């Protein structure tokens, strides 16, 4: 049975909001050509400029979280009283092992400080954890061995399947919430209980406040990740997403099946797993949306945010010119 209707049957996507803005170009771009003053504002957009009122709710009533807002303070207090157990799940294979210690060390300082946290490390090289990172009380680390996945494309094809398998066993029976994160990131400021919710997604910092036509949704009709003109509210990054264990399992499992179906048909969405994530989140709107504070990197298009809480080192390198890449060892 198909997970979603065919791309052409957009009227069947009952949960995905229909927008009035259509694509003017055959392919939406990551880097839209408009100037700051010339960007077209739509009813689905949120204000980009610092100094103006930040939105705190989506059009469907989900909280849009900024870490220092009054609503975030309330959410932290509310969830802190529940004593929840949270997992942080990362895939560490091949050269990505070089980022693991920095990721864990920064998470120990900033990720749910004082909370009960289990780090789940899916890795083909457990020795990358030697010597072990010192963990605070109430926090533990578990290694889940995976086979080596040579090549970026192979990794992108298998990641959702590996995440779903790990959540099914052992994560599902051990924590209440789980967040999936890219390991080539560094926590720079507190990321607290305000991020918890049933299904949580994070806004892409370079596409925050951009017109719908700039969103790099998959548009090839042969792909299971295809998004029709007019579908979609925001564009979400795959750097950080999560929620209740059952919800995240459903997301990862559904995306892995869509990827498998495309591979069997000789197709792969151009945005790789991020395309399938966005397709899923159009049909299953997040109950909590994190602002670009929770996924940020320096680039000409990155949104101005009050606080940079989670920095993507990998995408930071991608945004640099060749000279700066050499300077920073990218």
C-alpha positions as CSV (number, residue, x, y, z in Angstrom):
1,X,0.0,0.0,0.0
2,X,1.3,3.4,-0.9
3,X,2.3,5.6,2.0
4,X,1.1,8.7,0.3
5,X,-1.1,9.4,-2.7
6,X,0.8,10.1,-6.0
7,X,2.3,13.5,-6.4
8,X,-0.4,14.6,-8.8
9,X,-3.2,14.0,-6.3
10,X,-2.4,17.0,-4.2
11,X,-6.0,17.5,-3.2
12,X,-5.7,14.2,-1.2
13,X,-3.1,15.8,1.2
14,X,-5.7,16.9,3.7
15,X,-3.2,18.0,6.3
16,X,-0.9,19.9,4.0
17,X,-1.9,23.6,3.7
18,X,-2.5,24.9,0.2
19,X,-0.7,28.1,-0.5
20,X,-1.6,30.7,-3.1
21,X,1.9,31.3,-4.3
22,X,3.0,29.2,-7.2
23,X,6.5,28.4,-8.5
24,X,7.7,30.8,-11.2
25,X,10.9,28.8,-12.0
26,X,11.0,25.1,-13.0
27,X,13.3,24.4,-10.1
28,X,13.1,26.1,-6.7
29,X,16.6,27.1,-5.5
30,X,18.4,27.1,-2.2
31,X,19.7,30.6,-3.0
32,X,16.9,32.8,-4.3
33,X,18.1,35.9,-6.2
34,X,15.9,38.5,-4.5
35,X,17.5,41.2,-2.4
36,X,16.4,41.7,1.2
37,X,14.2,44.6,0.3
38,X,12.7,42.8,-2.7
39,X,11.6,39.6,-1.2
40,X,8.0,38.8,-1.7
41,X,6.2,38.2,1.6
42,X,3.4,35.6,1.7
43,X,0.9,34.5,4.4
44,X,3.1,31.5,5.1
45,X,6.2,33.5,5.8
46,X,7.8,34.7,9.1
47,X,9.6,37.9,9.6
48,X,13.3,37.6,8.9
49,X,14.7,40.9,10.3
50,X,15.9,41.3,13.8
51,X,14.2,44.1,15.6
52,X,10.7,43.1,14.4
53,X,8.3,41.0,16.3
54,X,9.2,37.3,16.2
55,X,6.4,34.9,15.4
56,X,5.5,32.4,18.2
57,X,2.9,30.3,16.5
58,X,2.4,28.6,13.2
59,X,-0.8,29.0,11.1
60,X,-2.0,25.7,12.5
61,X,-1.4,26.6,16.1
62,X,1.9,24.9,16.8
63,X,4.4,26.8,19.0
64,X,7.3,28.3,17.1
65,X,10.1,28.3,19.6
66,X,12.7,31.0,20.4
67,X,14.8,29.9,23.4
68,X,14.6,33.2,25.4
69,X,10.9,33.9,24.8
70,X,8.3,33.8,27.6
71,X,6.7,30.8,26.0
72,X,9.9,28.9,26.0
73,X,10.4,29.7,29.6
74,X,7.0,28.3,30.3
75,X,7.6,25.2,28.2
76,X,10.9,24.5,30.1
77,X,9.2,24.7,33.4
78,X,6.2,22.6,32.3
79,X,8.4,19.7,30.9
80,X,10.9,19.9,33.7
81,X,8.2,18.9,36.2
82,X,7.5,15.7,34.2
83,X,10.9,14.1,34.7
84,X,11.1,13.0,31.0
85,X,13.8,10.8,29.6
86,X,15.3,12.0,26.3
87,X,17.5,10.3,23.8
88,X,19.9,12.1,21.4
89,X,20.6,9.9,18.4
90,X,23.5,10.4,16.0
91,X,24.9,8.4,13.1
92,X,28.7,8.4,13.2
93,X,30.4,6.6,10.3
94,X,33.5,7.0,8.3
95,X,35.1,10.5,8.5
96,X,32.3,11.8,10.6
97,X,33.9,10.2,13.7
98,X,36.2,13.3,13.8
99,X,33.1,15.4,15.0
100,X,31.9,13.1,17.7
101,X,33.9,14.3,20.7
102,X,33.1,18.0,20.0
103,X,29.4,17.2,19.6
104,X,29.2,15.2,22.8
105,X,31.3,17.7,24.9
106,X,29.1,20.6,23.8
107,X,25.9,18.6,24.3
108,X,27.0,17.9,27.9
109,X,27.1,21.6,28.5
110,X,24.0,22.8,26.6
111,X,21.6,19.9,25.6
112,X,18.9,19.6,28.2
113,X,21.2,20.7,31.1
114,X,20.2,18.9,34.3
115,X,17.9,16.5,32.3
116,X,18.0,12.7,32.0
117,X,19.7,12.1,28.6
118,X,20.9,9.0,26.8
119,X,23.2,9.5,23.8
120,X,22.7,6.8,21.2
121,X,25.7,6.5,18.9
122,X,25.2,4.5,15.7
123,X,28.8,3.9,14.6
124,X,31.0,1.6,12.5
125,X,34.0,2.6,14.7
126,X,33.3,2.3,18.5
127,X,37.0,3.2,19.1
128,X,36.2,6.8,18.1
129,X,34.8,7.1,21.7
130,X,38.1,6.3,23.3
131,X,38.8,7.8,25.8
132,X,35.2,8.1,26.8
133,X,33.7,11.6,27.2
134,X,32.9,12.4,30.8
135,X,29.2,12.6,31.4
136,X,27.2,14.4,34.1
137,X,24.9,12.5,36.5
138,X,21.7,11.3,35.0
139,X,23.3,11.0,31.5
140,X,24.6,7.9,29.7
141,X,26.0,6.8,26.4
142,X,25.1,3.7,24.4
143,X,26.8,2.4,21.3
144,X,24.7,0.8,18.5
145,X,27.1,-0.9,16.0
146,X,26.3,-0.5,12.3
147,X,28.1,-1.7,9.2
148,X,30.4,0.7,7.3
149,X,28.6,2.9,4.8
150,X,31.1,4.1,2.2
151,X,30.2,7.2,0.3
152,X,27.9,10.1,1.2
153,X,25.1,9.0,-1.2
154,X,25.1,5.5,0.4
155,X,24.9,7.1,3.8
156,X,21.9,9.3,2.8
157,X,20.1,6.2,1.4
158,X,20.4,4.2,4.5
159,X,20.3,6.7,7.3
160,X,16.5,6.8,7.9
161,X,16.4,3.0,7.9
162,X,19.2,2.8,10.4
163,X,17.5,5.4,12.6
164,X,14.1,3.5,12.5
165,X,15.8,0.2,13.4
166,X,17.6,1.8,16.4
167,X,14.4,3.5,17.6
168,X,12.5,0.2,17.4
169,X,15.2,-1.6,19.4
170,X,16.5,-0.5,21.9
171,X,15.5,3.2,22.1
172,X,11.7,2.7,22.1
173,X,11.7,1.0,25.5
174,X,14.3,3.3,27.2
175,X,13.3,6.9,26.6
176,X,10.1,9.1,26.2
177,X,11.5,11.5,23.5
178,X,14.2,11.1,21.0
179,X,16.0,13.7,18.8
180,X,17.9,12.8,15.6
181,X,20.9,15.1,14.9
182,X,23.8,15.4,12.5
183,X,27.0,14.7,14.4
184,X,28.9,17.5,12.6
185,X,27.3,20.1,14.8
186,X,28.2,22.0,18.0
187,X,25.9,23.2,20.7
188,X,26.7,26.8,21.4
189,X,24.0,27.9,23.9
190,X,21.3,26.2,26.0
191,X,18.9,23.9,24.3
192,X,16.4,23.0,26.9
193,X,13.0,21.4,27.5
194,X,11.3,24.0,25.3
195,X,12.2,21.8,22.3
196,X,10.0,18.9,23.5
197,X,6.8,18.0,21.7
198,X,5.0,15.2,20.0
199,X,6.6,15.9,16.6
200,X,9.3,18.5,16.4
201,X,10.9,20.0,13.3
202,X,13.5,22.8,12.8
203,X,13.3,25.7,10.3
204,X,16.1,25.8,7.7
205,X,18.1,29.0,8.5
206,X,18.8,30.0,4.9
207,X,15.2,29.6,3.9
208,X,13.6,31.2,6.9
209,X,11.5,34.2,5.7
210,X,12.0,33.3,2.0
211,X,9.2,33.0,-0.5
212,X,7.7,29.6,-1.1
213,X,9.2,29.4,-4.6
214,X,12.7,29.4,-3.1
215,X,12.0,26.2,-1.1
216,X,14.0,23.3,-2.7
217,X,11.2,20.7,-2.5
218,X,11.5,17.8,-4.8
219,X,9.5,18.5,-8.0
220,X,10.1,15.4,-10.0
221,X,6.8,13.5,-10.3
222,X,8.6,10.2,-10.4
223,X,9.9,10.7,-6.9
224,X,8.0,9.7,-3.7
225,X,9.3,13.0,-2.2
226,X,7.5,15.1,-4.8
227,X,5.8,18.2,-3.5
228,X,3.0,19.8,-5.6
229,X,2.9,23.6,-6.3
230,X,1.1,25.2,-3.4
231,X,1.9,22.5,-0.9
232,X,4.0,23.2,2.2
233,X,4.3,25.8,4.9
234,X,8.0,25.9,5.7
235,X,11.2,24.2,4.7
236,X,12.7,22.2,7.4
237,X,16.4,21.2,7.9
238,X,17.4,17.6,8.6
239,X,20.1,18.7,11.0
240,X,17.7,18.3,14.0
241,X,14.2,16.8,14.4
242,X,12.5,14.6,17.0
243,X,9.6,14.2,19.4
244,X,7.9,11.3,21.1
245,X,9.6,8.0,20.4
246,X,6.6,6.6,18.5
247,X,6.2,9.7,16.4
248,X,9.9,9.8,15.4
249,X,9.8,6.0,14.6
250,X,6.8,6.6,12.3
251,X,8.6,9.4,10.6
252,X,11.9,7.5,10.1
253,X,10.1,4.3,9.0
254,X,7.9,6.2,6.5
255,X,10.8,8.1,5.0
256,X,12.9,4.9,4.7
257,X,10.2,3.2,2.8
258,X,9.8,6.1,0.4
259,X,13.5,6.1,-0.2
260,X,13.5,2.4,-0.8
261,X,10.6,2.7,-3.2
262,X,12.5,5.4,-5.2
263,X,15.7,3.4,-5.2
264,X,13.8,0.4,-6.7
265,X,12.6,2.8,-9.4
266,X,16.1,4.2,-10.0
267,X,15.1,7.6,-8.5
268,X,16.6,9.6,-5.6
269,X,15.3,13.0,-4.5
270,X,17.8,15.8,-5.1
271,X,17.8,16.9,-1.5
272,X,18.3,13.3,-0.4
273,X,16.8,12.5,3.0
274,X,15.9,16.1,3.7
275,X,13.5,16.0,0.7
276,X,11.7,12.9,2.2
277,X,11.6,14.6,5.6
278,X,9.9,17.6,4.2
279,X,7.4,15.5,2.2
280,X,6.5,13.7,5.4
281,X,6.1,16.9,7.4
282,X,3.7,18.4,4.9
283,X,1.4,15.4,5.5
284,X,2.1,15.3,9.3
285,X,2.5,18.9,10.4
286,X,4.9,19.3,13.4
287,X,3.3,20.0,16.8
288,X,6.3,22.1,17.7
289,X,8.5,24.1,15.3
290,X,12.0,25.2,16.3
291,X,13.3,28.5,15.1
292,X,16.6,28.8,13.2
293,X,18.3,29.3,16.5
294,X,18.3,25.5,16.7
295,X,20.0,25.0,13.4
296,X,22.3,27.8,12.2
297,X,25.4,28.4,10.2
298,X,27.1,31.5,8.8
299,X,26.2,32.3,5.2
300,X,25.0,35.3,3.2
301,X,21.5,33.9,3.4
302,X,21.3,32.7,7.0
303,X,18.6,34.3,9.0
304,X,19.5,36.8,11.8
305,X,18.6,35.1,15.1
306,X,18.7,36.3,18.7
307,X,20.9,33.3,19.7
308,X,22.8,30.7,17.8
309,X,22.1,27.6,19.8
310,X,23.2,24.8,17.5
311,X,25.9,25.4,14.8
312,X,26.2,23.1,11.8
313,X,29.9,22.8,11.1
314,X,29.3,20.7,8.0
315,X,26.9,23.2,6.3
316,X,29.1,26.1,7.5
317,X,31.9,24.7,5.4
318,X,29.5,24.2,2.4
319,X,28.6,27.9,2.6
320,X,32.2,29.2,2.5
321,X,34.1,30.2,-0.6
322,X,37.1,28.1,-1.6
323,X,39.7,30.4,0.2
324,X,37.8,30.2,3.5
325,X,37.3,26.5,3.2
326,X,41.1,26.1,3.0
327,X,41.5,28.4,5.9
328,X,39.1,26.4,8.1
329,X,40.3,23.0,6.9
330,X,36.9,22.1,5.4
